[in-house]
Amino acid sequence: MMIDLNTLTQRHETYKKQALNLDMTRGQPSDENFDLSNPMMTIVDKGDAITSSGVALRNYGGGIYGLAEARELCASILRVRLEETLVGNNASMEIMSHVFALGLLRGLKDSPQPWGKSAAKIIVTVPGYDRHFHMLDTLGYELVTVGIDESGPNLDEVERLAGSDPDIKGIYFVPTYSNPTGDTISDENVKRLASLKAAAPDFTIFADDAYAVHHLTDQPSVPLNILEACKAAENPDRAYLFGSTSKVTLAGAGLGFMGTSEANLAYMGKLFNALTIGPNKIEQYRHVKFLTQYEGGVSGLMRHHAQILKPKFGAVQRVLSEELGDKDLATWADPKGGYFVNLDTKHPVADRVVALAKEIGVALTPAGATYPFGKDPNNSNIRIAPTRPPLAEVEDAMRVLALCIELASAEHLNA
Ligand SMILES: Cc1ncc(COP(=O)(O)O)c(C=O)c1O
């Protein structure tokens, strides 16, 4: 049952006096998570100037695709082969933006002409990741939105749109534990994407697998292998996968990487080679040494990350259930991995909730950030990012969020 507006307003005023200062905006690892990778800071020294496989780390050379050992490591995260993998520098966003920019300027391998010669459009899923939207828009792509649910992108919509519009050059989405909904694409939807009859001959799947190994339970969500599905559907060059170690090792000094067919990689490698002599090999070797020496490798490290993250995700569920469970004012996801909890208010009050929380001193991701141009048509979506703050702060912030949802909803119903 909902409490009356006056009581809720008073509770909000009382909270304000506490002068909280909590930041729930950032989908970043906590320092405790980073501490797991501290050995990386010093793991490489002058004794590694020549790697065990004979590559001189300090000089140019070694090629555009990255160190073989790093390619092997990152290939295993994307579940592709070394020969299908390019490892770059820090941040997958950089590699993704190169591929999208080169698509416009030069086209992809089988493009009849550079995508920039016509009004190139990319399908994106909503709610989604603001940096995807911002990058595509800044480069000059038109964004076409489709919904996402527990099976992944709405494939009926994707098939309808991509099947009829040759300007739609691809779909950009997060296959595993999507930001922010936590959804993983179903096997059926992977097959449909791989075999989709697109109007554009060079329609491409851009799968940002940022959370491929970021499981929070003992039953990992692992989607059907997208590259393999494309090969099986006789569209072997249709997909590009991306990933990074930003939330595996160090967000400020990780590795970004890409997995695609060998033919695509040869094409892109040539273009990348015109832009740079090669990636930072010392950073790559640092990762190879650290992650191969870590007990259990990448999976072992991710289990330790999960031990730190699980109580925070648990606190979100517990507090929201306690405060809002019986009030029919919001629904929220209980993700099995990734970095976010997606919440939708029943009434169109997301912007008011965020503003009310700010008055108390709790910063939430801006309302609308999960939609292109910051415009959530329903004004209902709120992305909760529980990973960075300490556990106690997550709990406090969730109580504030719940109160602000109640208050904003009461205001709306009383208006
Ligand atoms: C879906 C998704 N892709 C990419 C990134 C950023 O990755 P990177 O640090 O590798 O650029 C994030 C970070 O929040 C993300 O959620």
The ligand as an SDF file (V2000), in Angstrom:
LIG
                    3D

 16 16  0  0  0  0  0  0  0  0999 V2000
   28.4810   -2.6700  -23.0900 C   0  0  0  0  0  0  0  0  0  0  0  0
   29.7600   -1.9740  -22.8200 C   0  0  0  0  0  0  0  0  0  0  0  0
   30.6880   -1.9080  -23.7710 N   0  0  0  0  0  0  0  0  0  0  0  0
   31.8640   -1.2970  -23.5740 C   0  0  0  0  0  0  0  0  0  0  0  0
   32.1380   -0.6800  -22.3650 C   0  0  0  0  0  0  0  0  0  0  0  0
   33.4510   -0.0020  -22.2100 C   0  0  0  0  0  0  0  0  0  0  0  0
   34.4390   -0.9160  -22.4770 O   0  0  0  0  0  0  0  0  0  0  0  0
   35.9440   -0.4940  -22.7010 P   0  0  0  0  0  0  0  0  0  0  0  0
   36.4730   -0.0110  -21.4090 O   0  0  0  0  0  0  0  0  0  0  0  0
   36.5780   -1.7470  -23.1570 O   0  0  0  0  0  0  0  0  0  0  0  0
   35.9720    0.5650  -23.7820 O   0  0  0  0  0  0  0  0  0  0  0  0
   31.1920   -0.7120  -21.3410 C   0  0  0  0  0  0  0  0  0  0  0  0
   31.4500   -0.0340  -20.0630 C   0  0  0  0  0  0  0  0  0  0  0  0
   30.5970    0.2450  -19.2780 O   0  0  0  0  0  0  0  0  0  0  0  0
   29.9740   -1.3700  -21.5730 C   0  0  0  0  0  0  0  0  0  0  0  0
   29.0220   -1.4280  -20.6410 O   0  0  0  0  0  0  0  0  0  0  0  0
  1  2  1  0
  2  3  1  0
  2 15  2  0
  3  4  2  0
  4  5  1  0
  5  6  1  0
  5 12  2  0
  6  7  1  0
  7  8  1  0
  8  9  2  0
  8 10  1  0
  8 11  1  0
 12 13  1  0
 12 15  1  0
 13 14  2  0
 15 16  1  0
M  END
$$$$
